[in-house]
Amino acid sequence: MTDRRGFLRLLAGAGPASLVAACGWDGGNGVRPLLLDISRVNDWVGEKILFSPRRLAREYPITERNTHMPAYFVSRELPVLTNPSAWRLQVGGLVRKPLSLTIDDLQAMPRTSYTVKHHCVEGWSAIATWHGVPVSAIAERCELLPQARYVRFDSFDSAYYNGWDMASAMHPQTILAYGWNDNPLPPTHGAPLRLYSPTKLGYKMTKYLVSVTFTAERPGGYWEDQGYPWFAGV
């Protein structure tokens, strides 16, 4: 019997469309319609049938974690803040109380740590420990308006961004991570702050985070706008 992850990979991985997508090329006008069709099927199945807001991803002992993970960014050079002390996470949109948070502010909030398996759309996986604050705690502090249905996460990595549905963003394992393997988050993995969840494929986890915006309309995403599945659950 095909398991949840295998079913999604069967949908996302069939045919040349997924191969060009995994390499970061959309295949031009001839392949784009097929990519978009596959993406719509993946989104519907993942969000409406397979996703559970209460199902937790498996956690692993730290003895099984990897000491290295590939680094991905879309800028020509590794994105690094020129003035780290000036960095703030801006939280706004459909909220009653917009926020501007430092790393110290985030570290003073409820902390979540877990050791989980990371899944990349290119087929590799790695086990690591992540430390951060649940997105749900941010949402509670800024007091969402009833119209908020989606969340947009923006990066300083060449305007990289992702859109999430509210249920996935509020999942207890969806965090804003400031630590990795018991150390501060390194620049190679999105310092000073990145989005992380073991319920999503890697390209959904916005690195080098600068803003979180709650919206009524579904945002797109850097790769999603090029044909990758929007929901991208595992």
Long-range contacts (C-beta under 8 A, 24 or more apart in sequence): 4-50, 4-234, 5-119, 5-234, 7-45, 7-50, 8-42, 8-45, 8-46, 8-50, 8-233, 8-234, 11-38, 11-41, 11-42, 11-45, 12-38, 12-42, 12-121, 12-229, 14-38, 17-227, 21-121, 21-223, 21-226, 21-227, 21-228, 22-121, 22-122, 22-123, 24-223, 26-226, 26-227, 31-227, 32-227, 35-226, 35-227, 35-228, 36-227, 38-227, 38-229, 39-224, 39-227, 39-228, 39-229, 39-230, 42-229, 42-230, 42-231, 42-232, 43-229, 43-230, 43-231, 46-229, 46-231, 46-232, 46-233, 47-165, 47-231, 47-233, 50-233, 51-167, 51-168, 51-199, 51-231, 51-233, 53-167, 53-168, 53-170, 53-171, 55-199, 56-172, 56-173, 57-116, 57-117, 57-173, 57-198, 57-199, 58-116, 58-117, 59-114, 59-115, 59-116, 60-115, 60-116, 60-117, 60-127, 61-115, 62-115, 62-129, 64-115, 64-127, 65-115, 65-127, 65-128, 65-129, 65-181, 66-126, 66-127, 66-128, 67-181, 68-126, 69-118, 69-126, 69-128, 69-189, 70-120, 70-124, 71-188, 71-189, 72-202, 72-203, 72-207, 73-157, 73-158, 73-160, 73-207, 73-208, 74-157, 74-158, 74-160, 74-222, 75-157, 75-158, 78-187, 78-188, 79-155, 79-156, 79-157, 79-158, 79-187, 79-207, 79-208, 80-187, 80-191, 81-156, 81-191, 81-192, 84-192, 87-192, 87-210, 89-176, 89-193, 89-209, 89-210, 89-211, 89-212, 90-210, 90-211, 90-212, 91-138, 91-142, 91-211, 91-212, 91-213, 92-142, 92-211, 92-212, 92-213, 92-214, 93-148, 93-152, 93-213, 93-214, 93-215, 94-144, 94-145, 94-147, 94-148, 94-214, 94-215, 94-216, 95-142, 95-143, 95-144, 95-145, 95-148, 95-214, 96-142, 96-143, 96-144, 96-145, 97-141, 97-142, 97-143, 98-142, 99-138, 99-141, 99-142, 103-178, 103-192, 103-193, 106-132, 106-133, 106-176, 106-178, 106-193, 107-133, 107-178, 109-133, 109-137, 109-138, 109-141, 110-134, 110-137, 112-172, 112-173, 112-175, 113-179, 114-173, 114-198, 116-173, 116-198, 117-198, 118-198, 118-202, 119-198, 119-201, 119-202, 119-234, 120-201, 120-202, 120-203, 121-201, 121-202, 121-203, 121-228, 121-232, 128-180, 128-181, 129-179, 129-180, 129-181, 129-182, 130-175, 130-177, 130-179, 130-180, 130-196, 131-177, 131-178, 131-179, 131-180, 131-182, 132-175, 132-176, 132-177, 132-178, 132-179, 132-193, 132-196, 133-175, 133-176, 133-178, 134-172, 134-174, 134-175, 134-176, 135-169, 135-170, 135-174, 135-175, 135-176, 135-195, 135-212, 136-169, 136-170, 136-172, 136-174, 138-176, 138-212, 139-169, 139-170, 139-214, 142-214, 144-214, 145-214, 147-216, 148-214, 148-215, 148-216, 149-215, 149-216, 149-218, 150-214, 150-215, 150-216, 150-217, 150-218, 150-219, 151-212, 151-213, 151-214, 151-215, 151-219, 152-211, 152-212, 152-213, 152-215, 152-219, 153-195, 153-206, 153-209, 153-211, 153-212, 154-206, 154-209, 154-210, 154-211, 154-212, 154-213, 155-206, 155-207, 155-208, 155-209, 155-210, 156-208, 156-210, 157-207, 157-208, 159-222, 160-206, 160-207, 160-208, 160-222, 161-206, 161-219, 161-220, 161-221, 161-222, 162-195, 162-203, 162-204, 162-205, 162-206, 162-219, 162-221, 162-222, 162-224, 163-218, 163-219, 163-220, 163-221, 163-224, 163-230, 164-204, 165-218, 165-231, 168-197, 168-199, 168-200, 168-231, 168-233, 171-197, 171-199, 173-197, 173-198, 173-199, 174-199, 176-209, 176-212, 198-234, 199-233, 199-234, 200-232, 200-233, 200-234, 201-229, 201-232, 201-233, 201-234, 203-228, 203-232, 204-232
